[in-house]
Amino acid sequence: MRFQNLDLDTLRTLVVATDLGGYSQAAKRLGRSPSAISLQMKRLQEDVGVPLFRKSGRGLALTEAGEMTLRTGRRMLALNDDLVEAVRGSALAGQVRLGVSQDFADTVLPAVLGRFVRLYPHVVVEVRIEGNAALADAAEHGQIDVALVVGHAHRPSAQVFGELEVGWIAGRGFAPASGQALPLVLLGPQCAFRKAAISQLDAAGIPWRVAATSPSLAGLWASAAGGLGITVRSRLALPETLVWRRHLFGLPALEPFPVTLLTQPHANSPSVERLRAIMGEEVAAALPTPTRRRKRAAAPRGQDVA
């Protein structure tokens, strides 16, 4: 049997074109012409020997073999990139200070730390998990090197990675009592999710009361699951005991919030740059698909999250 060696550059083009939604978008990202991208895809199909694409309306979609190629191609590229980074980073040393808000502590953080520590074993990592506003201030004041937060897109070093859809959350058996104020389960007064929820309810003329407050998401989830009331947040790390809907119980929808990476002004070491790159990749993988692919809009740039 004669083995066919697939070109990694072509596989990377397939992944980029799929993630961005077409050849034109991939061409802009990769600095090539759409015809060059199309030619690469044709060659990839010839190399594997089976159809990878099928017509779908005016465009193309992946066949079953194409989906398999995409999935395996991602793993091949990840192994390639990890090998290159491991070799290049074997001499990388120093220290990085990372801040992550509670929204990403259970989802993005483990993947980021797992990759970074494996690739750069000689770099000392310090992690700080705190509220969004505190982390944003810490990055600006040089107390941490990189901070992944929700909101704060107006800050000078902000790099917006995407958006988080915000919705109403309640326990699966919860139902608001008719004729009574809506019970809310919330974080502290500085939380912008809390402020957005109250603002929307007031604008709609819906009476409400604070049934429970918590300094942590764990307390928020427990109170909601226990039936004390409803809360508002994204779907990230949502427990199975809770239900998330944008219009739960007919309540008004809330605007999305930007996902932002902040870097302290003088953090320009190779370790920080690699950490930023890994965090960008892991955030993109963690965000729900509809949020990742919709153009950024709606959330005011000055809308911060505590």
Long-range contacts (C-beta under 8 A, 24 or more apart in sequence): 4-47, 4-48, 4-49, 6-44, 6-47, 6-48, 6-73, 6-76, 7-43, 7-44, 7-47, 8-76, 8-77, 8-80, 9-40, 10-40, 10-41, 10-43, 10-44, 10-47, 11-44, 11-69, 11-73, 11-76, 11-77, 12-73, 12-77, 13-37, 13-40, 13-41, 14-40, 14-41, 14-44, 14-69, 14-70, 14-73, 15-70, 15-73, 15-74, 15-77, 17-41, 18-62, 18-70, 21-293, 22-59, 44-69, 82-115, 82-118, 82-119, 85-119, 85-274, 86-118, 86-119, 89-119, 89-120, 89-274, 90-122, 91-122, 92-120, 92-122, 92-123, 92-270, 92-271, 92-274, 93-122, 93-123, 93-271, 94-123, 94-124, 94-269, 94-271, 95-123, 95-124, 95-125, 95-126, 95-271, 96-123, 96-124, 96-125, 96-126, 96-145, 96-146, 96-269, 96-271, 96-272, 96-275, 97-126, 97-128, 97-143, 97-144, 97-145, 97-146, 98-125, 98-126, 98-127, 98-128, 98-144, 98-145, 98-146, 98-147, 98-148, 98-275, 99-127, 99-128, 99-129, 99-130, 99-135, 99-138, 99-139, 99-144, 99-146, 99-147, 99-148, 99-149, 100-127, 100-128, 100-129, 100-135, 100-147, 100-148, 101-129, 101-130, 101-131, 101-132, 101-135, 101-147, 101-148, 101-149, 101-150, 101-305, 102-129, 102-130, 102-131, 102-216, 102-217, 103-132, 103-150, 103-164, 103-217, 103-233, 103-234, 103-236, 103-237, 104-148, 104-236, 104-283, 104-286, 105-129, 105-237, 106-236, 106-237, 107-236, 107-237, 107-286, 108-148, 108-279, 108-282, 108-283, 108-286, 111-282, 111-285, 111-286, 112-275, 112-278, 112-279, 112-282, 115-278, 115-282, 116-274, 116-275, 116-278, 119-274, 120-271, 120-274, 123-271, 131-190, 131-191, 131-306, 132-192, 132-304, 132-305, 132-306, 133-190, 133-304, 133-305, 133-306, 134-306, 135-262, 136-260, 136-262, 136-304, 139-262, 139-263, 139-264, 140-262, 140-264, 140-265, 141-264, 142-264, 142-265, 142-266, 143-264, 144-264, 145-263, 145-264, 145-267, 145-272, 145-275, 146-261, 146-262, 146-263, 146-264, 146-267, 146-272, 146-275, 146-276, 146-279, 147-261, 147-262, 147-263, 148-259, 148-260, 148-261, 148-279, 148-283, 149-259, 149-260, 149-261, 149-262, 149-305, 150-234, 150-257, 150-258, 150-259, 150-260, 150-305, 151-192, 151-257, 151-258, 151-260, 151-299, 151-303, 151-304, 151-305, 152-260, 152-262, 152-304, 152-305, 153-258, 153-260, 153-299, 153-301, 154-301, 154-302, 154-304, 155-260, 155-262, 156-265, 157-262, 157-263, 157-264, 157-265, 158-260, 158-261, 158-262, 159-260, 159-261, 159-262, 159-263, 159-276, 159-280, 160-258, 160-259, 160-260, 160-296, 161-259, 161-260, 161-261, 161-280, 161-283, 161-284, 161-287, 162-258, 162-259, 162-283, 162-284, 162-287, 162-291, 162-292, 162-296, 163-256, 163-257, 163-258, 163-259, 163-287, 163-291, 163-294, 163-296, 163-299, 164-234, 164-236, 164-256, 164-257, 164-258, 164-259, 164-287, 164-291, 165-234, 165-235, 165-246, 165-256, 165-288, 165-290, 165-291, 166-193, 166-196, 166-232, 166-233, 166-234, 166-246, 166-254, 166-255, 166-256, 166-257, 167-232, 167-233, 167-234, 167-235, 167-244, 167-245, 167-246, 167-248, 167-253, 167-254, 168-197, 168-230, 168-231, 168-232, 168-244, 168-245, 168-246, 168-247, 168-248, 168-249, 168-251, 168-254, 169-224, 169-230, 169-231, 169-232, 169-233, 169-238, 169-242, 169-243, 169-244, 169-248, 170-224, 170-229, 170-230, 170-231, 170-242, 170-243, 170-248, 170-249, 171-224, 171-225, 171-226, 171-227, 171-241, 171-242, 171-243, 172-241, 172-242, 172-243, 173-227, 174-224, 174-227, 174-229, 174-230, 175-249, 176-230, 176-249, 180-207, 181-207, 181-208, 181-209, 182-206, 182-207, 182-208, 182-209, 182-229, 182-230, 182-251, 183-208, 183-209, 183-210, 183-211, 183-228, 183-229, 183-230, 184-208, 184-209, 184-210, 184-211, 184-229, 184-230, 184-231, 185-211, 185-212, 185-213, 185-214, 185-220, 185-223, 185-224, 185-228, 185-229, 185-230, 185-231, 186-210, 186-212, 186-213, 186-214, 186-220, 186-231, 186-232, 187-213, 187-214, 187-215, 187-217, 187-220, 187-306, 188-213, 188-215, 188-306, 190-306, 191-305, 191-306, 192-257, 192-303, 192-304, 192-305, 192-306, 193-232, 193-233, 193-257, 193-305, 194-232, 196-232, 196-254, 196-255, 196-303, 197-231, 197-232, 197-254, 200-251, 200-252, 200-253, 200-254, 201-251, 201-252, 203-252, 204-251, 204-252, 206-251, 235-288, 236-286, 255-298, 255-299, 255-303, 256-291, 256-298, 256-299, 257-299, 257-303, 257-305, 258-296, 258-299, 258-301, 259-283, 259-287
